[in-house]
Amino acid sequence: MNKLILFCFLAIFSTVLCINNGVAVTPPMAFNTWNHFGCNIDEDLAISTMNKMISLGLSDVGYKYFNLDDCWMAKERTTNGDLTSDPTRFSKGIKYLADYAHTKGLKFGAYECMGTKTCQGYPGSFNHYSQDAQTFADWGLDYIKMDWCYTKQNNLDPRVVYPIFRDALNKTGREIVFSICEWGVDNPYLWGKQTGNSWRTSGDISCKWDRMQYCIEQVIGRSKYAGEGGWNDPDMLEIGNGCLTYNEETSHFALWAIAAAPLLIGCDLNSIPDSSLEILKNTEIIAVNQDIGSVPGDCIYKKDEKQIWKRKLSDGSVAVVMWNTNIESQDLEVTWEQIGLSCQTATKVRDLVEHTTYNNVDNGWKEISLDSHAVKMFRVYC
Ligand SMILES: *[C@@H]1O[C@H](CO)[C@@H](O)[C@H](O)[C@H]1NC(C)=O
């Protein structure tokens, strides 16, 4: 088919069709091993982290999934061609861990890759899509992230092969969150919603301010493609990894929340600083992320190292993030007209970071002084 026709076809249908697998109605909230641990993972880490998700109260505020990223596999498939876990680091097997998660009220996920190998060189899923989907279902997995390494030599087209894996998951009959990770290279926002529950919009995040800003800016203008069951994914959180300041970690969380991005914790829960834990457990910000039935937020103003983001929420209130991306402090302002509020005077403005309330605020906020890389996040009610 002519590329342009295919493109238009996908663009039109992406807004009406979705994966329809009943999960990720709101953005997934999870722990994932990659950002902090890379390949240094084993079953003790999985068990202790799941226990921490519960004892630190993270599961209570919505983080239900524990997800293994790359490197959980044995170097070779079994003689039947089945995937199997590393015999030393995961000697009890993945089903044992998934069962453990379920007895604790958690959910369990893992990682594979559409190509011939995973990014770290473990067996890839290519030529085994149905077999692997069935294995994941048999193990009781609830979430699967499919990466995009080693796809070049077979000229794989993500718009073709990700739907094949989606259908293989569907055939198992198990409801499994399907996370597409092709790094945003083939306009995944145009075909992502009918294919998966989330799609990465960029290459990997790293624990650096500039990279975090870059990743979130790749979702600007793309809120309209996402919604119930399918989400833009600017990659996992770096909060708690010690490389961002308190203001930077707060802005990281506020922006991911308002953009309705998956909230995927990526630090060591055995040594997470209290201030980072408090950010991840901010239930007023999580409520903006998990709002049911509304389109994700987006950037409505970006100039002079100042950004304004807004998300209209299902109760009629509007969430606002004012973000100073400058290295110096500066003043920001926002008008109620700008954020589409239907009244001149807001009866209530709730500061979601400070947890304070202001009543009867006319027209907007002026001269909000923000430190370098800091945000203000409000929820504004008519
Ligand atoms: C499989 O797809 C059908 C059709 O979209 C849907 O109704 C069903 O819920 C799906 N099942 C699972 C387990 O995803």
PDBQT file of the ligand as one rigid body, heavy atoms in Angstrom, charges set to zero:
ROOT
HETATM    1  C1  LIG A 401      -9.595  -9.686  22.781  1.00  0.00    +0.000 C 
HETATM    2  O1  LIG A 401     -10.112  -8.826  21.787  1.00  0.00    +0.000 OA
HETATM    3  C2  LIG A 401     -11.544  -8.687  21.792  1.00  0.00    +0.000 C 
HETATM    4  C3  LIG A 401     -11.920  -7.822  20.614  1.00  0.00    +0.000 C 
HETATM    5  O2  LIG A 401     -11.353  -6.551  20.673  1.00  0.00    +0.000 OA
HETATM    6  C4  LIG A 401     -11.971  -8.096  23.135  1.00  0.00    +0.000 C 
HETATM    7  O3  LIG A 401     -13.377  -7.974  23.185  1.00  0.00    +0.000 OA
HETATM    8  C5  LIG A 401     -11.468  -8.972  24.252  1.00  0.00    +0.000 C 
HETATM    9  O4  LIG A 401     -11.796  -8.387  25.502  1.00  0.00    +0.000 OA
HETATM   10  C6  LIG A 401      -9.961  -9.153  24.164  1.00  0.00    +0.000 C 
HETATM   11  N1  LIG A 401      -9.506 -10.044  25.209  1.00  0.00    +0.000 N 
HETATM   12  C7  LIG A 401      -8.374  -9.844  25.891  1.00  0.00    +0.000 C 
HETATM   13  C8  LIG A 401      -8.068 -10.839  26.936  1.00  0.00    +0.000 C 
HETATM   14  O5  LIG A 401      -7.612  -8.925  25.669  1.00  0.00    +0.000 OA
ENDROOT
TORSDOF 0
